[in-house]
Amino acid sequence: MATEAMEITTFYLIDGVTMKDFIAANADVDEWLQRQTGFILRRMCQGTDGLVTDMLLWQSAKDGERAARGVVTELAGSPVHAAIDQATVNWSVNTCRHRLPLSA
């Protein structure tokens, strides 16, 4: 049985910050994530209304929760935090209950 977990965070960027700016501000976060135990992948999307969805796949919910704590402690000085309208953040990590493998 798969124990993977999906971390999904949605939020809006502060006024004047573009998605391109936000991706650049994530350089240190991306590098840090790749070193974290259980990290599988990350995807970021932005809707036409500006809502950003940041999705991370982890080997377990425990891995995702541990990393989320690290983002706010170990990476407290990252420029990514200043780009996000913190009042709009909605975050969750949930164990995956169904999985369809990637096709070749």
TIVO-2410 file (N, C-alpha, C; in nm, 3 decimals):
# residues 104
REC num residu      c1      c2      c3 atome chaine
REC   1      M   0.084  -0.119   0.000     N      A
REC   1      M   0.000   0.000   0.000    CA      A
REC   1      M   0.088   0.125   0.000     C      A
REC   2      A   0.058   0.217  -0.087     N      A
REC   2      A   0.135   0.340  -0.097    CA      A
REC   2      A   0.114   0.428   0.025     C      A
REC   3      T   0.221   0.490   0.070     N      A
REC   3      T   0.212   0.582   0.182    CA      A
REC   3      T   0.247   0.724   0.139     C      A
REC   4      E   0.255   0.745   0.009     N      A
REC   4      E   0.288   0.879  -0.039    CA      A
REC   4      E   0.188   0.981   0.015     C      A
REC   5      A   0.234   1.105   0.022     N      A
REC   5      A   0.148   1.213   0.069    CA      A
REC   5      A   0.165   1.334  -0.023     C      A
REC   6      M   0.054   1.404  -0.044     N      A
REC   6      M   0.054   1.524  -0.126    CA      A
REC   6      M   0.041   1.646  -0.035     C      A
REC   7      E   0.134   1.736  -0.049     N      A
REC   7      E   0.128   1.864   0.021    CA      A
REC   7      E   0.075   1.966  -0.080     C      A
REC   8      I  -0.031   2.034  -0.044     N      A
REC   8      I  -0.088   2.135  -0.133    CA      A
REC   8      I  -0.102   2.265  -0.055     C      A
REC   9      T  -0.042   2.369  -0.111     N      A
REC   9      T  -0.051   2.501  -0.053    CA      A
REC   9      T  -0.104   2.595  -0.159     C      A
REC  10      T  -0.205   2.673  -0.124     N      A
REC  10      T  -0.258   2.774  -0.216    CA      A
REC  10      T  -0.244   2.911  -0.151     C      A
REC  11      F  -0.224   3.011  -0.235     N      A
REC  11      F  -0.205   3.148  -0.185    CA      A
REC  11      F  -0.201   3.244  -0.303     C      A
REC  12      Y  -0.206   3.371  -0.271     N      A
REC  12      Y  -0.187   3.478  -0.370    CA      A
REC  12      Y  -0.052   3.544  -0.343     C      A
REC  13      L   0.008   3.595  -0.448     N      A
REC  13      L   0.133   3.670  -0.436    CA      A
REC  13      L   0.100   3.814  -0.395     C      A
REC  14      I   0.195   3.879  -0.333     N      A
REC  14      I   0.172   4.019  -0.298    CA      A
REC  14      I   0.169   4.102  -0.427     C      A
REC  15      D   0.103   4.215  -0.419     N      A
REC  15      D   0.092   4.303  -0.536    CA      A
REC  15      D   0.229   4.336  -0.592     C      A
REC  16      G   0.240   4.325  -0.724     N      A
REC  16      G   0.363   4.358  -0.793    CA      A
REC  16      G   0.458   4.241  -0.815     C      A
REC  17      V   0.433   4.128  -0.749     N      A
REC  17      V   0.518   4.009  -0.767    CA      A
REC  17      V   0.456   3.922  -0.875     C      A
REC  18      T   0.533   3.892  -0.979     N      A
REC  18      T   0.486   3.806  -1.088    CA      A
REC  18      T   0.522   3.661  -1.056     C      A
REC  19      M   0.462   3.570  -1.130     N      A
REC  19      M   0.496   3.429  -1.112    CA      A
REC  19      M   0.643   3.405  -1.145     C      A
REC  20      K   0.693   3.474  -1.244     N      A
REC  20      K   0.836   3.463  -1.279    CA      A
REC  20      K   0.923   3.506  -1.160     C      A
REC  21      D   0.886   3.618  -1.096     N      A
REC  21      D   0.957   3.664  -0.977    CA      A
REC  21      D   0.951   3.559  -0.866     C      A
REC  22      F   0.832   3.503  -0.849     N      A
REC  22      F   0.811   3.405  -0.743    CA      A
REC  22      F   0.895   3.280  -0.765     C      A
REC  23      I   0.899   3.232  -0.888     N      A
REC  23      I   0.981   3.114  -0.918    CA      A
REC  23      I   1.128   3.143  -0.889     C      A
REC  24      A   1.175   3.262  -0.927     N      A
REC  24      A   1.314   3.300  -0.898    CA      A
REC  24      A   1.339   3.305  -0.747     C      A
REC  25      A   1.241   3.354  -0.670     N      A
REC  25      A   1.255   3.364  -0.525    CA      A
REC  25      A   1.260   3.226  -0.460     C      A
REC  26      N   1.216   3.124  -0.533     N      A
REC  26      N   1.214   2.987  -0.482    CA      A
REC  26      N   1.343   2.910  -0.506     C      A
REC  27      A   1.444   2.971  -0.563     N      A
REC  27      A   1.568   2.899  -0.596    CA      A
REC  27      A   1.627   2.828  -0.475     C      A
REC  28      D   1.636   2.896  -0.362     N      A
REC  28      D   1.692   2.833  -0.242    CA      A
REC  28      D   1.600   2.725  -0.187     C      A
REC  29      V   1.469   2.745  -0.198     N      A
REC  29      V   1.373   2.646  -0.151    CA      A
REC  29      V   1.382   2.519  -0.236     C      A
REC  30      D   1.387   2.536  -0.368     N      A
REC  30      D   1.397   2.420  -0.457    CA      A
REC  30      D   1.522   2.337  -0.428     C      A
REC  31      E   1.634   2.405  -0.409     N      A
REC  31      E   1.759   2.335  -0.382    CA      A
REC  31      E   1.750   2.262  -0.248     C      A
REC  32      W   1.692   2.327  -0.148     N      A
REC  32      W   1.675   2.268  -0.015    CA      A
REC  32      W   1.581   2.147  -0.020     C      A
REC  33      L   1.469   2.161  -0.093     N      A
REC  33      L   1.373   2.052  -0.103    CA      A
REC  33      L   1.436   1.926  -0.160     C      A
REC  34      Q   1.521   1.941  -0.259     N      A
REC  34      Q   1.584   1.826  -0.323    CA      A
REC  34      Q   1.674   1.747  -0.228     C      A
REC  35      R   1.713   1.808  -0.117     N      A
REC  35      R   1.796   1.739  -0.018    CA      A
REC  35      R   1.713   1.678   0.095     C      A
REC  36      Q   1.582   1.700   0.094     N      A
REC  36      Q   1.498   1.653   0.204    CA      A
REC  36      Q   1.459   1.507   0.188     C      A
REC  37      T   1.463   1.435   0.300     N      A
REC  37      T   1.421   1.295   0.303    CA      A
REC  37      T   1.277   1.284   0.256     C      A
REC  38      G   1.254   1.194   0.162     N      A
REC  38      G   1.118   1.166   0.118    CA      A
REC  38      G   1.066   1.253   0.006     C      A
REC  39      F   1.142   1.354  -0.037     N      A
REC  39      F   1.094   1.442  -0.144    CA      A
REC  39      F   1.089   1.366  -0.277     C      A
REC  40      I   0.977   1.379  -0.349     N      A
REC  40      I   0.961   1.314  -0.479    CA      A
REC  40      I   0.953   1.417  -0.591     C      A
REC  41      L   0.860   1.512  -0.581     N      A
REC  41      L   0.847   1.611  -0.687    CA      A
REC  41      L   0.773   1.734  -0.638     C      A
REC  42      R   0.786   1.841  -0.718     N      A
REC  42      R   0.717   1.967  -0.689    CA      A
REC  42      R   0.661   2.022  -0.819     C      A
REC  43      R   0.541   2.078  -0.812     N      A
REC  43      R   0.477   2.146  -0.925    CA      A
REC  43      R   0.412   2.273  -0.873     C      A
REC  44      M   0.426   2.381  -0.949     N      A
REC  44      M   0.358   2.507  -0.915    CA      A
REC  44      M   0.274   2.552  -1.033     C      A
REC  45      C   0.154   2.598  -1.004     N      A
REC  45      C   0.061   2.646  -1.106    CA      A
REC  45      C   0.003   2.779  -1.060     C      A
REC  46      Q  -0.045   2.856  -1.157     N      A
REC  46      Q  -0.114   2.980  -1.123    CA      A
REC  46      Q  -0.238   2.992  -1.209     C      A
REC  47      G  -0.353   3.011  -1.144     N      A
REC  47      G  -0.479   3.025  -1.215    CA      A
REC  47      G  -0.495   3.164  -1.274     C      A
REC  48      T  -0.595   3.178  -1.357     N      A
REC  48      T  -0.620   3.309  -1.420    CA      A
REC  48      T  -0.659   3.415  -1.317     C      A
REC  49      D  -0.705   3.372  -1.200     N      A
REC  49      D  -0.739   3.466  -1.093    CA      A
REC  49      D  -0.618   3.500  -1.007     C      A
REC  50      G  -0.502   3.443  -1.040     N      A
REC  50      G  -0.379   3.471  -0.966    CA      A
REC  50      G  -0.349   3.374  -0.854     C      A
REC  51      L  -0.442   3.283  -0.822     N      A
REC  51      L  -0.419   3.188  -0.714    CA      A
REC  51      L  -0.305   3.093  -0.753     C      A
REC  52      V  -0.206   3.084  -0.665     N      A
REC  52      V  -0.093   2.993  -0.686    CA      A
REC  52      V  -0.121   2.864  -0.611     C      A
REC  53      T  -0.098   2.752  -0.678     N      A
REC  53      T  -0.108   2.620  -0.616    CA      A
REC  53      T   0.031   2.558  -0.621     C      A
REC  54      D   0.084   2.527  -0.505     N      A
REC  54      D   0.217   2.468  -0.491    CA      A
REC  54      D   0.197   2.326  -0.439     C      A
REC  55      M   0.232   2.228  -0.521     N      A
REC  55      M   0.207   2.087  -0.487    CA      A
REC  55      M   0.340   2.013  -0.474     C      A
REC  56      L   0.354   1.940  -0.366     N      A
REC  56      L   0.474   1.859  -0.343    CA      A
REC  56      L   0.431   1.717  -0.311     C      A
REC  57      L   0.498   1.622  -0.370     N      A
REC  57      L   0.472   1.481  -0.342    CA      A
REC  57      L   0.585   1.429  -0.255     C      A
REC  58      W   0.546   1.364  -0.146     N      A
REC  58      W   0.640   1.311  -0.047    CA      A
REC  58      W   0.621   1.161  -0.033     C      A
REC  59      Q   0.723   1.093   0.015     N      A
REC  59      Q   0.711   0.948   0.039    CA      A
REC  59      Q   0.615   0.920   0.154     C      A
REC  60      S   0.597   1.017   0.244     N      A
REC  60      S   0.502   1.000   0.355    CA      A
REC  60      S   0.457   1.137   0.404     C      A
REC  61      A   0.345   1.139   0.475     N      A
REC  61      A   0.296   1.263   0.535    CA      A
REC  61      A   0.397   1.316   0.636     C      A
REC  62      K   0.461   1.227   0.709     N      A
REC  62      K   0.562   1.267   0.807    CA      A
REC  62      K   0.675   1.345   0.740     C      A
REC  63      D   0.720   1.298   0.623     N      A
REC  63      D   0.825   1.369   0.549    CA      A
REC  63      D   0.780   1.509   0.511     C      A
REC  64      G   0.658   1.522   0.460     N      A
REC  64      G   0.604   1.651   0.419    CA      A
REC  64      G   0.588   1.747   0.535     C      A
REC  65      E   0.538   1.697   0.646     N      A
REC  65      E   0.518   1.782   0.763    CA      A
REC  65      E   0.651   1.830   0.820     C      A
REC  66      R   0.750   1.740   0.822     N      A
REC  66      R   0.883   1.778   0.872    CA      A
REC  66      R   0.944   1.886   0.783     C      A
REC  67      A   0.932   1.870   0.652     N      A
REC  67      A   0.988   1.968   0.560    CA      A
REC  67      A   0.915   2.102   0.571     C      A
REC  68      A   0.785   2.100   0.590     N      A
REC  68      A   0.709   2.224   0.603    CA      A
REC  68      A   0.758   2.304   0.723     C      A
REC  69      R   0.788   2.235   0.832     N      A
REC  69      R   0.843   2.305   0.949    CA      A
REC  69      R   0.980   2.365   0.916     C      A
REC  70      G   1.058   2.293   0.837     N      A
REC  70      G   1.190   2.341   0.798    CA      A
REC  70      G   1.184   2.465   0.710     C      A
REC  71      V   1.083   2.474   0.625     N      A
REC  71      V   1.070   2.590   0.538    CA      A
REC  71      V   1.053   2.717   0.621     C      A
REC  72      V   0.980   2.708   0.731     N      A
REC  72      V   0.957   2.827   0.812    CA      A
REC  72      V   1.066   2.850   0.918     C      A
REC  73      T   1.151   2.751   0.942     N      A
REC  73      T   1.259   2.769   1.039    CA      A
REC  73      T   1.394   2.780   0.967     C      A
REC  74      E   1.437   2.673   0.902     N      A
REC  74      E   1.567   2.673   0.833    CA      A
REC  74      E   1.573   2.775   0.720     C      A
REC  75      L   1.462   2.799   0.654     N      A
REC  75      L   1.458   2.892   0.542    CA      A
REC  75      L   1.381   3.020   0.576     C      A
REC  76      A   1.383   3.058   0.702     N      A
REC  76      A   1.310   3.176   0.747    CA      A
REC  76      A   1.353   3.302   0.673     C      A
REC  77      G   1.478   3.309   0.629     N      A
REC  77      G   1.528   3.427   0.559    CA      A
REC  77      G   1.512   3.423   0.409     C      A
REC  78      S   1.447   3.321   0.357     N      A
REC  78      S   1.429   3.308   0.213    CA      A
REC  78      S   1.342   3.421   0.158     C      A
REC  79      P   1.377   3.473   0.040     N      A
REC  79      P   1.295   3.578  -0.021    CA      A
REC  79      P   1.155   3.529  -0.060     C      A
REC  80      V   1.133   3.401  -0.061     N      A
REC  80      V   1.003   3.347  -0.100    CA      A
REC  80      V   0.892   3.394  -0.005     C      A
REC  81      H   0.924   3.407   0.123     N      A
REC  81      H   0.822   3.443   0.221    CA      A
REC  81      H   0.766   3.584   0.198     C      A
REC  82      A   0.852   3.676   0.155     N      A
REC  82      A   0.808   3.814   0.132    CA      A
REC  82      A   0.724   3.828   0.005     C      A
REC  83      A   0.726   3.726  -0.081     N      A
REC  83      A   0.650   3.731  -0.207    CA      A
REC  83      A   0.506   3.685  -0.190     C      A
REC  84      I   0.477   3.620  -0.080     N      A
REC  84      I   0.346   3.558  -0.056    CA      A
REC  84      I   0.259   3.646   0.033     C      A
REC  85      D   0.134   3.662  -0.005     N      A
REC  85      D   0.036   3.727   0.082    CA      A
REC  85      D   0.000   3.623   0.189     C      A
REC  86      Q   0.065   3.633   0.303     N      A
REC  86      Q   0.054   3.530   0.408    CA      A
REC  86      Q  -0.089   3.511   0.458     C      A
REC  87      A  -0.171   3.613   0.450     N      A
REC  87      A  -0.310   3.603   0.496    CA      A
REC  87      A  -0.394   3.513   0.407     C      A
REC  88      T  -0.343   3.479   0.288     N      A
REC  88      T  -0.420   3.397   0.194    CA      A
REC  88      T  -0.373   3.252   0.188     C      A
REC  89      V  -0.277   3.216   0.270     N      A
REC  89      V  -0.219   3.081   0.264    CA      A
REC  89      V  -0.315   2.977   0.320     C      A
REC  90      N  -0.331   2.869   0.243     N      A
REC  90      N  -0.408   2.751   0.286    CA      A
REC  90      N  -0.317   2.632   0.260     C      A
REC  91      W  -0.283   2.555   0.364     N      A
REC  91      W  -0.184   2.448   0.354    CA      A
REC  91      W  -0.240   2.317   0.410     C      A
REC  92      S  -0.207   2.208   0.342     N      A
REC  92      S  -0.242   2.075   0.394    CA      A
REC  92      S  -0.145   1.971   0.342     C      A
REC  93      V  -0.132   1.863   0.419     N      A
REC  93      V  -0.056   1.746   0.377    CA      A
REC  93      V  -0.144   1.626   0.406     C      A
REC  94      N  -0.170   1.544   0.303     N      A
REC  94      N  -0.261   1.430   0.319    CA      A
REC  94      N  -0.204   1.307   0.251     C      A
REC  95      T  -0.224   1.193   0.315     N      A
REC  95      T  -0.181   1.066   0.258    CA      A
REC  95      T  -0.261   1.035   0.133     C      A
REC  96      C  -0.193   0.993   0.029     N      A
REC  96      C  -0.258   0.958  -0.098    CA      A
REC  96      C  -0.335   0.828  -0.081     C      A
REC  97      R  -0.456   0.824  -0.129     N      A
REC  97      R  -0.542   0.706  -0.118    CA      A
REC  97      R  -0.560   0.634  -0.250     C      A
REC  98      H  -0.517   0.696  -0.359     N      A
REC  98      H  -0.527   0.634  -0.491    CA      A
REC  98      H  -0.410   0.685  -0.574     C      A
REC  99      R  -0.357   0.598  -0.655     N      A
REC  99      R  -0.241   0.634  -0.735    CA      A
REC  99      R  -0.254   0.574  -0.873     C      A
REC 100      L  -0.232   0.656  -0.974     N      A
REC 100      L  -0.225   0.611  -1.112    CA      A
REC 100      L  -0.085   0.644  -1.161     C      A
REC 101      P  -0.005   0.545  -1.197     N      A
REC 101      P   0.134   0.569  -1.236    CA      A
REC 101      P   0.144   0.655  -1.362     C      A
REC 102      L   0.256   0.725  -1.374     N      A
REC 102      L   0.284   0.801  -1.496    CA      A
REC 102      L   0.297   0.703  -1.612     C      A
REC 103      S   0.246   0.744  -1.728     N      A
REC 103      S   0.262   0.657  -1.845    CA      A
REC 103      S   0.394   0.690  -1.912     C      A
REC 104      A   0.446   0.595  -1.983     N      A
REC 104      A   0.577   0.611  -2.049    CA      A
REC 104      A   0.571   0.706  -2.165     C      A
***
